[in-house]
Amino acid sequence: MPAYEHVFLARQDLAQAQVDTLAEAAAKIVEDHKGKVVKTETWGLRQLAYKIDKNRKAHFVMLSIDAPGDTITELERQASLNEDVIRYMTIRLEEHEDGPSVMMRKNERSERGDRGGRGGRSNDRGDRDNRRDRDEGSN
């Protein structure tokens, strides 16, 4: 069966219990249509890059799914009808990733206080100045 990842964003004013209910409803849709939810991850309430329907933040939830294409079509149809879901995206995978997703590993790293190897990187302004000097020297 094809593997998919389905990520949806829920409104910021929902309680965590309501977000969990949305995830369970999505899992039920998948299971009712001969699919299987391999993994469910709640990434929490996160800042959005831009406002979506007057929301500056959203609850992020990811489902790893093994299901036929018509199941995904129904899942996306139900997500588009739900007023609590402000965005969703489903992608097809070759295979599911073992262990926690990149977002969950990122959360673990930030809780520990790791910098992620950014200490020695120069800023963009310095790089721009170096490029300009190099370009002016060639003329």
WOWOGI-V197730 format. One record per residue. N is the residue number from 1. RES is the residue in three letters. PSI is psi in whole degrees, 0 to 359 (none if undefined). BURIAL is + if it has 24 or more other C-alpha atoms within 12 Angstrom, else -. D_FIRST is the distance of its C-alpha to the first C-alpha in Angstrom with 1 decimal. Layout:
N;RES;PSI;BURIAL;D_FIRST, N;RES;PSI;BURIAL;D_FIRST
This chain:
1;MET;144;-;0.0, 2;PRO;150;-;3.8, 3;ALA;138;+;6.6, 4;TYR;157;+;9.7, 5;GLU;127;+;13.3, 6;HIS;118;+;15.4, 7;VAL;132;+;19.1, 8;PHE;152;+;21.8, 9;LEU;126;+;25.6, 10;ALA;153;+;27.7, 11;ARG;149;+;31.5, 12;GLN;336;+;33.8, 13;ASP;5;-;36.0, 14;LEU;148;+;33.4, 15;ALA;159;-;33.8, 16;GLN;325;-;31.2, 17;ALA;323;-;30.8, 18;GLN;323;-;30.0, 19;VAL;318;+;27.4, 20;ASP;323;+;25.8, 21;THR;320;-;25.9, 22;LEU;319;+;24.1, 23;ALA;319;+;21.3, 24;GLU;322;-;21.2, 25;ALA;320;-;21.2, 26;ALA;319;+;18.2, 27;ALA;322;+;16.3, 28;LYS;321;-;17.6, 29;ILE;315;+;16.4, 30;VAL;313;+;12.8, 31;GLU;327;-;13.3, 32;ASP;338;-;15.4, 33;HIS;35;-;12.7, 34;LYS;34;-;10.2, 35;GLY;179;+;8.5, 36;LYS;132;+;9.6, 37;VAL;115;+;12.0, 38;VAL;318;+;12.1, 39;LYS;144;+;15.4, 40;THR;129;+;18.1, 41;GLU;134;+;21.0, 42;THR;116;+;24.1, 43;TRP;353;+;25.9, 44;GLY;185;+;29.1, 45;LEU;118;-;31.6, 46;ARG;153;-;31.9, 47;GLN;138;-;34.3, 48;LEU;154;-;33.0, 49;ALA;331;-;34.2, 50;TYR;162;-;35.7, 51;LYS;138;-;36.3, 52;ILE;116;-;33.7, 53;ASP;48;-;35.2, 54;LYS;17;-;38.1, 55;ASN;128;+;35.9, 56;ARG;341;-;36.7, 57;LYS;165;+;34.2, 58;ALA;155;+;30.8, 59;HIS;126;+;28.6, 60;PHE;133;+;25.4, 61;VAL;136;+;22.2, 62;MET;133;+;18.8, 63;LEU;129;+;15.6, 64;SER;125;+;12.6, 65;ILE;139;+;9.5, 66;ASP;112;+;5.9, 67;ALA;158;+;5.8, 68;PRO;165;-;6.3, 69;GLY;323;-;9.3, 70;ASP;333;-;11.9, 71;THR;318;+;11.3, 72;ILE;322;+;12.1, 73;THR;315;-;15.0, 74;GLU;320;+;16.4, 75;LEU;315;+;16.2, 76;GLU;325;+;18.1, 77;ARG;315;-;20.4, 78;GLN;323;-;21.4, 79;ALA;322;+;21.9, 80;SER;334;-;24.2, 81;LEU;339;-;26.2, 82;ASN;124;-;26.8, 83;GLU;339;-;30.1, 84;ASP;342;+;29.3, 85;VAL;117;+;26.4, 86;ILE;335;+;28.2, 87;ARG;154;+;25.4, 88;TYR;157;+;21.6, 89;MET;136;+;19.2, 90;THR;131;+;15.5, 91;ILE;149;+;14.2, 92;ARG;139;-;11.1, 93;LEU;158;-;10.9, 94;GLU;314;-;10.5, 95;GLU;160;-;10.1, 96;HIS;148;-;11.7, 97;GLU;134;-;15.4, 98;ASP;145;-;17.2, 99;GLY;192;-;20.1, 100;PRO;154;-;21.5, 101;SER;173;-;20.8, 102;VAL;321;-;23.6, 103;MET;322;-;25.1, 104;MET;321;-;25.5, 105;ARG;324;-;27.0, 106;LYS;318;-;29.3, 107;ASN;318;-;30.5, 108;GLU;318;-;31.3, 109;ARG;318;-;33.2, 110;SER;330;-;35.2, 111;GLU;328;-;36.1, 112;ARG;341;-;37.6, 113;GLY;15;-;39.6, 114;ASP;147;-;38.3, 115;ARG;341;-;39.1, 116;GLY;21;-;36.2, 117;GLY;27;-;38.4, 118;ARG;0;-;40.0, 119;GLY;320;-;43.6, 120;GLY;6;-;44.8, 121;ARG;135;-;43.3, 122;SER;160;-;45.9, 123;ASN;166;-;45.9, 124;ASP;327;-;45.1, 125;ARG;317;-;48.7, 126;GLY;321;-;50.0, 127;ASP;321;-;47.5, 128;ARG;316;-;48.6, 129;ASP;319;-;52.2, 130;ASN;319;-;51.7, 131;ARG;318;-;50.0, 132;ARG;315;-;52.9, 133;ASP;318;-;55.5, 134;ARG;317;-;53.9, 135;ASP;320;-;53.7, 136;GLU;327;-;57.3, 137;GLY;335;-;58.5, 138;SER;344;-;57.2, 139;ASN;none;-;59.2
